[in-house]
Amino acid sequence: MADPDDAMHVTTTEARAGSTPGVTRYVLGISLVLIIAIFAFLILR
């Protein structure tokens, strides 16, 4: 059994356990533009 006081060292890739394609920044950007457009439409109508 592992000693609970031992520090565990893993690389960033091992900790993530997968790839990070970077799609989130596009989803957030598109969502932000859509929200601003919807609010502008509601205010200006």
PQR file with spaces between the fields and no chain letter, atoms N, CA, C, O and H, PARSE charges and radii, in Angstrom:
ATOM       1  N    MET     1       0.837   -1.174    0.000 -0.4000 1.5000
ATOM       2  CA   MET     1       0.000    0.000    0.000 -0.0000 2.0000
ATOM       3  C    MET     1       0.884    1.239    0.000  0.5500 1.7000
ATOM       4  O    MET     1       1.926    1.266    0.655 -0.5500 1.4000
ATOM       5  N    ALA     2       0.466    2.265   -0.736 -0.4000 1.5000
ATOM       6  CA   ALA     2       1.260    3.475   -0.857 -0.0000 2.0000
ATOM       7  C    ALA     2       1.205    4.296    0.425  0.5500 1.7000
ATOM       8  O    ALA     2       0.190    4.333    1.120 -0.5500 1.4000
ATOM       9  H    ALA     2      -0.380    2.243   -1.269  0.4000 1.0000
ATOM      10  N    ASP     3       2.307    4.943    0.714 -0.4000 1.5000
ATOM      11  CA   ASP     3       2.389    5.807    1.888 -0.0000 2.0000
ATOM      12  C    ASP     3       1.626    7.109    1.610  0.5500 1.7000
ATOM      13  O    ASP     3       1.936    7.781    0.626 -0.5500 1.4000
ATOM      14  H    ASP     3       3.132    4.913    0.150  0.4000 1.0000
ATOM      15  N    PRO     4       0.655    7.488    2.425 -0.5600 1.5000
ATOM      16  CA   PRO     4      -0.129    8.694    2.159  0.2800 2.0000
ATOM      17  C    PRO     4       0.689    9.978    2.258  0.5500 1.7000
ATOM      18  O    PRO     4       0.265   11.019    1.757 -0.5500 1.4000
ATOM      19  N    ASP     5       1.870    9.917    2.906 -0.4000 1.5000
ATOM      20  CA   ASP     5       2.716   11.102    3.013 -0.0000 2.0000
ATOM      21  C    ASP     5       3.620   11.286    1.803  0.5500 1.7000
ATOM      22  O    ASP     5       4.245   12.337    1.661 -0.5500 1.4000
ATOM      23  H    ASP     5       2.215    9.071    3.313  0.4000 1.0000
ATOM      24  N    ASP     6       3.704   10.284    0.923 -0.4000 1.5000
ATOM      25  CA   ASP     6       4.517   10.397   -0.283 -0.0000 2.0000
ATOM      26  C    ASP     6       3.850   11.335   -1.277  0.5500 1.7000
ATOM      27  O    ASP     6       2.640   11.271   -1.490 -0.5500 1.4000
ATOM      28  H    ASP     6       3.196    9.431    1.038  0.4000 1.0000
ATOM      29  N    ALA     7       4.643   12.200   -1.879 -0.4000 1.5000
ATOM      30  CA   ALA     7       4.109   13.109   -2.896 -0.0000 2.0000
ATOM      31  C    ALA     7       4.016   12.359   -4.220  0.5500 1.7000
ATOM      32  O    ALA     7       4.906   11.586   -4.576 -0.5500 1.4000
ATOM      33  H    ALA     7       5.627   12.252   -1.707  0.4000 1.0000
ATOM      34  N    MET     8       2.933   12.598   -4.938 -0.4000 1.5000
ATOM      35  CA   MET     8       2.752   11.957   -6.229 -0.0000 2.0000
ATOM      36  C    MET     8       3.078   12.983   -7.319  0.5500 1.7000
ATOM      37  O    MET     8       2.525   14.083   -7.318 -0.5500 1.4000
ATOM      38  H    MET     8       2.210   13.225   -4.649  0.4000 1.0000
ATOM      39  N    HIS     9       3.954   12.635   -8.228 -0.4000 1.5000
ATOM      40  CA   HIS     9       4.354   13.537   -9.302 -0.0000 2.0000
ATOM      41  C    HIS     9       3.915   12.958  -10.640  0.5500 1.7000
ATOM      42  O    HIS     9       4.340   11.870  -11.030 -0.5500 1.4000
ATOM      43  H    HIS     9       4.403   11.741   -8.228  0.4000 1.0000
ATOM      44  N    VAL    10       3.059   13.698  -11.335 -0.4000 1.5000
ATOM      45  CA   VAL    10       2.630   13.290  -12.667 -0.0000 2.0000
ATOM      46  C    VAL    10       2.775   14.485  -13.603  0.5500 1.7000
ATOM      47  O    VAL    10       2.738   15.637  -13.168 -0.5500 1.4000
ATOM      48  H    VAL    10       2.713   14.582  -11.018  0.4000 1.0000
ATOM      49  N    THR    11       2.938   14.203  -14.870 -0.4000 1.5000
ATOM      50  CA   THR    11       3.040   15.284  -15.843 -0.0000 2.0000
ATOM      51  C    THR    11       1.659   15.871  -16.110  0.5500 1.7000
ATOM      52  O    THR    11       0.641   15.288  -15.736 -0.5500 1.4000
ATOM      53  H    THR    11       2.968   13.268  -15.223  0.4000 1.0000
ATOM      54  N    THR    12       1.636   17.027  -16.759 -0.4000 1.5000
ATOM      55  CA   THR    12       0.373   17.690  -17.069 -0.0000 2.0000
ATOM      56  C    THR    12      -0.493   16.822  -17.968  0.5500 1.7000
ATOM      57  O    THR    12      -1.706   16.748  -17.776 -0.5500 1.4000
ATOM      58  H    THR    12       2.463   17.500  -17.063  0.4000 1.0000
ATOM      59  N    THR    13       0.113   16.171  -18.940 -0.4000 1.5000
ATOM      60  CA   THR    13      -0.646   15.315  -19.854 -0.0000 2.0000
ATOM      61  C    THR    13      -1.237   14.124  -19.126  0.5500 1.7000
ATOM      62  O    THR    13      -2.380   13.744  -19.380 -0.5500 1.4000
ATOM      63  H    THR    13       1.098   16.232  -19.097  0.4000 1.0000
ATOM      64  N    GLU    14      -0.478   13.537  -18.233 -0.4000 1.5000
ATOM      65  CA   GLU    14      -1.001   12.401  -17.468 -0.0000 2.0000
ATOM      66  C    GLU    14      -2.136   12.840  -16.544  0.5500 1.7000
ATOM      67  O    GLU    14      -3.106   12.103  -16.367 -0.5500 1.4000
ATOM      68  H    GLU    14       0.451   13.845  -18.026  0.4000 1.0000
ATOM      69  N    ALA    15      -2.029   14.001  -15.967 -0.4000 1.5000
ATOM      70  CA   ALA    15      -3.070   14.489  -15.065 -0.0000 2.0000
ATOM      71  C    ALA    15      -4.361   14.775  -15.822  0.5500 1.7000
ATOM      72  O    ALA    15      -5.451   14.539  -15.301 -0.5500 1.4000
ATOM      73  H    ALA    15      -1.241   14.600  -16.110  0.4000 1.0000
ATOM      74  N    ARG    16      -4.246   15.282  -17.049 -0.4000 1.5000
ATOM      75  CA   ARG    16      -5.429   15.569  -17.863 -0.0000 2.0000
ATOM      76  C    ARG    16      -6.055   14.304  -18.422  0.5500 1.7000
ATOM      77  O    ARG    16      -7.265   14.248  -18.640 -0.5500 1.4000
ATOM      78  H    ARG    16      -3.360   15.474  -17.472  0.4000 1.0000
ATOM      79  N    ALA    17      -5.256   13.320  -18.648 -0.4000 1.5000
ATOM      80  CA   ALA    17      -5.703   12.030  -19.192 -0.0000 2.0000
ATOM      81  C    ALA    17      -6.377   12.188  -20.546  0.5500 1.7000
ATOM      82  O    ALA    17      -7.352   11.497  -20.840 -0.5500 1.4000
ATOM      83  H    ALA    17      -4.273   13.366  -18.471  0.4000 1.0000
ATOM      84  N    GLY    18      -5.872   13.080  -21.360 -0.4000 1.5000
ATOM      85  CA   GLY    18      -6.427   13.237  -22.697 -0.0000 2.0000
ATOM      86  C    GLY    18      -5.867   14.458  -23.378  0.5500 1.7000
ATOM      87  O    GLY    18      -5.002   15.154  -22.847 -0.5500 1.4000
ATOM      88  H    GLY    18      -5.079   13.641  -21.121  0.4000 1.0000
ATOM      89  N    SER    19      -6.377   14.703  -24.561 -0.4000 1.5000
ATOM      90  CA   SER    19      -5.907   15.858  -25.320 -0.0000 2.0000
ATOM      91  C    SER    19      -6.814   17.052  -25.075  0.5500 1.7000
ATOM      92  O    SER    19      -7.957   16.903  -24.642 -0.5500 1.4000
ATOM      93  H    SER    19      -7.080   14.138  -24.993  0.4000 1.0000
ATOM      94  N    THR    20      -6.294   18.233  -25.356 -0.4000 1.5000
ATOM      95  CA   THR    20      -7.079   19.460  -25.225 -0.0000 2.0000
ATOM      96  C    THR    20      -7.085   20.157  -26.575  0.5500 1.7000
ATOM      97  O    THR    20      -6.149   20.890  -26.895 -0.5500 1.4000
ATOM      98  H    THR    20      -5.365   18.354  -25.707  0.4000 1.0000
ATOM      99  N    PRO    21      -8.125   19.939  -27.373 -0.5600 1.5000
ATOM     100  CA   PRO    21      -8.140   20.477  -28.723  0.2800 2.0000
ATOM     101  C    PRO    21      -8.359   21.983  -28.799  0.5500 1.7000
ATOM     102  O    PRO    21      -8.105   22.562  -29.855 -0.5500 1.4000
ATOM     103  N    GLY    22      -8.809   22.639  -27.760 -0.4000 1.5000
ATOM     104  CA   GLY    22      -8.988   24.080  -27.762 -0.0000 2.0000
ATOM     105  C    GLY    22     -10.303   24.538  -28.360  0.5500 1.7000
ATOM     106  O    GLY    22     -10.418   25.690  -28.778 -0.5500 1.4000
ATOM     107  H    GLY    22      -9.015   22.169  -26.902  0.4000 1.0000
ATOM     108  N    VAL    23     -11.286   23.675  -28.412 -0.4000 1.5000
ATOM     109  CA   VAL    23     -12.583   24.016  -28.989 -0.0000 2.0000
ATOM     110  C    VAL    23     -13.346   24.960  -28.067  0.5500 1.7000
ATOM     111  O    VAL    23     -14.193   25.724  -28.532 -0.5500 1.4000
ATOM     112  H    VAL    23     -11.193   22.738  -28.072  0.4000 1.0000
ATOM     113  N    THR    24     -13.064   24.920  -26.785 -0.4000 1.5000
ATOM     114  CA   THR    24     -13.806   25.706  -25.799 -0.0000 2.0000
ATOM     115  C    THR    24     -13.726   27.191  -26.101  0.5500 1.7000
ATOM     116  O    THR    24     -14.720   27.902  -25.957 -0.5500 1.4000
ATOM     117  H    THR    24     -12.376   24.300  -26.407  0.4000 1.0000
ATOM     118  N    ARG    25     -12.556   27.676  -26.518 -0.4000 1.5000
ATOM     119  CA   ARG    25     -12.429   29.118  -26.770 -0.0000 2.0000
ATOM     120  C    ARG    25     -13.321   29.546  -27.920  0.5500 1.7000
ATOM     121  O    ARG    25     -13.828   30.668  -27.910 -0.5500 1.4000
ATOM     122  H    ARG    25     -11.748   27.098  -26.635  0.4000 1.0000
ATOM     123  N    TYR    26     -13.531   28.685  -28.915 -0.4000 1.5000
ATOM     124  CA   TYR    26     -14.423   29.025  -30.029 -0.0000 2.0000
ATOM     125  C    TYR    26     -15.877   29.028  -29.578  0.5500 1.7000
ATOM     126  O    TYR    26     -16.645   29.906  -29.969 -0.5500 1.4000
ATOM     127  H    TYR    26     -13.119   27.773  -28.923  0.4000 1.0000
ATOM     128  N    VAL    27     -16.255   28.066  -28.769 -0.4000 1.5000
ATOM     129  CA   VAL    27     -17.628   27.992  -28.262 -0.0000 2.0000
ATOM     130  C    VAL    27     -17.929   29.217  -27.416  0.5500 1.7000
ATOM     131  O    VAL    27     -18.998   29.811  -27.555 -0.5500 1.4000
ATOM     132  H    VAL    27     -15.631   27.352  -28.451  0.4000 1.0000
ATOM     133  N    LEU    28     -17.008   29.608  -26.543 -0.4000 1.5000
ATOM     134  CA   LEU    28     -17.214   30.775  -25.694 -0.0000 2.0000
ATOM     135  C    LEU    28     -17.291   32.051  -26.518  0.5500 1.7000
ATOM     136  O    LEU    28     -18.126   32.914  -26.243 -0.5500 1.4000
ATOM     137  H    LEU    28     -16.140   29.125  -26.430  0.4000 1.0000
ATOM     138  N    GLY    29     -16.443   32.181  -27.511 -0.4000 1.5000
ATOM     139  CA   GLY    29     -16.455   33.366  -28.364 -0.0000 2.0000
ATOM     140  C    GLY    29     -17.741   33.502  -29.150  0.5500 1.7000
ATOM     141  O    GLY    29     -18.328   34.583  -29.205 -0.5500 1.4000
ATOM     142  H    GLY    29     -15.766   31.480  -27.735  0.4000 1.0000
ATOM     143  N    ILE    30     -18.185   32.415  -29.759 -0.4000 1.5000
ATOM     144  CA   ILE    30     -19.430   32.423  -30.534 -0.0000 2.0000
ATOM     145  C    ILE    30     -20.618   32.703  -29.630  0.5500 1.7000
ATOM     146  O    ILE    30     -21.515   33.460  -30.002 -0.5500 1.4000
ATOM     147  H    ILE    30     -17.708   31.536  -29.715  0.4000 1.0000
ATOM     148  N    SER    31     -20.635   32.106  -28.452 -0.4000 1.5000
ATOM     149  CA   SER    31     -21.725   32.341  -27.510 -0.0000 2.0000
ATOM     150  C    SER    31     -21.779   33.798  -27.076  0.5500 1.7000
ATOM     151  O    SER    31     -22.862   34.376  -26.976 -0.5500 1.4000
ATOM     152  H    SER    31     -19.906   31.492  -28.150  0.4000 1.0000
ATOM     153  N    LEU    32     -20.629   34.393  -26.821 -0.4000 1.5000
ATOM     154  CA   LEU    32     -20.573   35.788  -26.416 -0.0000 2.0000
ATOM     155  C    LEU    32     -21.125   36.700  -27.512  0.5500 1.7000
ATOM     156  O    LEU    32     -21.898   37.615  -27.231 -0.5500 1.4000
ATOM     157  H    LEU    32     -19.750   33.924  -26.902  0.4000 1.0000
ATOM     158  N    VAL    33     -20.730   36.449  -28.750 -0.4000 1.5000
ATOM     159  CA   VAL    33     -21.229   37.251  -29.872 -0.0000 2.0000
ATOM     160  C    VAL    33     -22.743   37.086  -30.014  0.5500 1.7000
ATOM     161  O    VAL    33     -23.448   38.070  -30.239 -0.5500 1.4000
ATOM     162  H    VAL    33     -20.102   35.705  -28.978  0.4000 1.0000
ATOM     163  N    LEU    34     -23.243   35.878  -29.889 -0.4000 1.5000
ATOM     164  CA   LEU    34     -24.689   35.654  -29.999 -0.0000 2.0000
ATOM     165  C    LEU    34     -25.469   36.355  -28.889  0.5500 1.7000
ATOM     166  O    LEU    34     -26.524   36.933  -29.147 -0.5500 1.4000
ATOM     167  H    LEU    34     -22.670   35.079  -29.706  0.4000 1.0000
ATOM     168  N    ILE    35     -24.964   36.308  -27.671 -0.4000 1.5000
ATOM     169  CA   ILE    35     -25.638   36.966  -26.551 -0.0000 2.0000
ATOM     170  C    ILE    35     -25.684   38.478  -26.761  0.5500 1.7000
ATOM     171  O    ILE    35     -26.712   39.110  -26.521 -0.5500 1.4000
ATOM     172  H    ILE    35     -24.107   35.838  -27.462  0.4000 1.0000
ATOM     173  N    ILE    36     -24.576   39.054  -27.208 -0.4000 1.5000
ATOM     174  CA   ILE    36     -24.547   40.493  -27.468 -0.0000 2.0000
ATOM     175  C    ILE    36     -25.524   40.855  -28.581  0.5500 1.7000
ATOM     176  O    ILE    36     -26.223   41.863  -28.483 -0.5500 1.4000
ATOM     177  H    ILE    36     -23.740   38.541  -27.403  0.4000 1.0000
ATOM     178  N    ALA    37     -25.582   40.053  -29.629 -0.4000 1.5000
ATOM     179  CA   ALA    37     -26.516   40.315  -30.732 -0.0000 2.0000
ATOM     180  C    ALA    37     -27.968   40.206  -30.258  0.5500 1.7000
ATOM     181  O    ALA    37     -28.803   41.025  -30.644 -0.5500 1.4000
ATOM     182  H    ALA    37     -25.015   39.233  -29.709  0.4000 1.0000
ATOM     183  N    ILE    38     -28.270   39.237  -29.450 -0.4000 1.5000
ATOM     184  CA   ILE    38     -29.647   39.073  -28.939 -0.0000 2.0000
ATOM     185  C    ILE    38     -30.028   40.249  -28.053  0.5500 1.7000
ATOM     186  O    ILE    38     -31.127   40.789  -28.179 -0.5500 1.4000
ATOM     187  H    ILE    38     -27.592   38.572  -29.136  0.4000 1.0000
ATOM     188  N    PHE    39     -29.126   40.654  -27.152 -0.4000 1.5000
ATOM     189  CA   PHE    39     -29.418   41.807  -26.290 -0.0000 2.0000
ATOM     190  C    PHE    39     -29.583   43.077  -27.115  0.5500 1.7000
ATOM     191  O    PHE    39     -30.482   43.873  -26.841 -0.5500 1.4000
ATOM     192  H    PHE    39     -28.233   40.215  -27.050  0.4000 1.0000
ATOM     193  N    ALA    40     -28.740   43.281  -28.112 -0.4000 1.5000
ATOM     194  CA   ALA    40     -28.858   44.471  -28.962 -0.0000 2.0000
ATOM     195  C    ALA    40     -30.191   44.469  -29.696  0.5500 1.7000
ATOM     196  O    ALA    40     -30.836   45.511  -29.810 -0.5500 1.4000
ATOM     197  H    ALA    40     -28.011   42.635  -28.334  0.4000 1.0000
ATOM     198  N    PHE    41     -30.606   43.323  -30.189 -0.4000 1.5000
ATOM     199  CA   PHE    41     -31.903   43.211  -30.877 -0.0000 2.0000
ATOM     200  C    PHE    41     -33.054   43.545  -29.931  0.5500 1.7000
ATOM     201  O    PHE    41     -33.985   44.259  -30.303 -0.5500 1.4000
ATOM     202  H    PHE    41     -30.082   42.476  -30.097  0.4000 1.0000
ATOM     203  N    LEU    42     -32.984   43.023  -28.700 -0.4000 1.5000
ATOM     204  CA   LEU    42     -34.065   43.265  -27.741 -0.0000 2.0000
ATOM     205  C    LEU    42     -34.125   44.733  -27.298  0.5500 1.7000
ATOM     206  O    LEU    42     -35.209   45.269  -27.070 -0.5500 1.4000
ATOM     207  H    LEU    42     -32.228   42.443  -28.397  0.4000 1.0000
ATOM     208  N    ILE    43     -32.993   45.362  -27.182 -0.4000 1.5000
ATOM     209  CA   ILE    43     -32.968   46.765  -26.758 -0.0000 2.0000
ATOM     210  C    ILE    43     -33.416   47.690  -27.882  0.5500 1.7000
ATOM     211  O    ILE    43     -34.121   48.666  -27.627 -0.5500 1.4000
ATOM     212  H    ILE    43     -32.112   44.927  -27.368  0.4000 1.0000
ATOM     213  N    LEU    44     -33.021   47.403  -29.114 -0.4000 1.5000
ATOM     214  CA   LEU    44     -33.270   48.300  -30.241 -0.0000 2.0000
ATOM     215  C    LEU    44     -34.616   48.056  -30.938  0.5500 1.7000
ATOM     216  O    LEU    44     -34.975   48.818  -31.836 -0.5500 1.4000
ATOM     217  H    LEU    44     -32.448   46.611  -29.321  0.4000 1.0000
ATOM     218  N    ARG    45     -35.337   47.063  -30.569 -0.4000 1.5000
ATOM     219  CA   ARG    45     -36.574   46.801  -31.304 -0.0000 2.0000
ATOM     220  C    ARG    45     -37.703   47.669  -30.873  0.5500 1.7000
ATOM     221  O    ARG    45     -38.807   47.557  -31.408 -0.5500 1.4000
ATOM     222  H    ARG    45     -35.045   46.444  -29.839  0.4000 1.0000
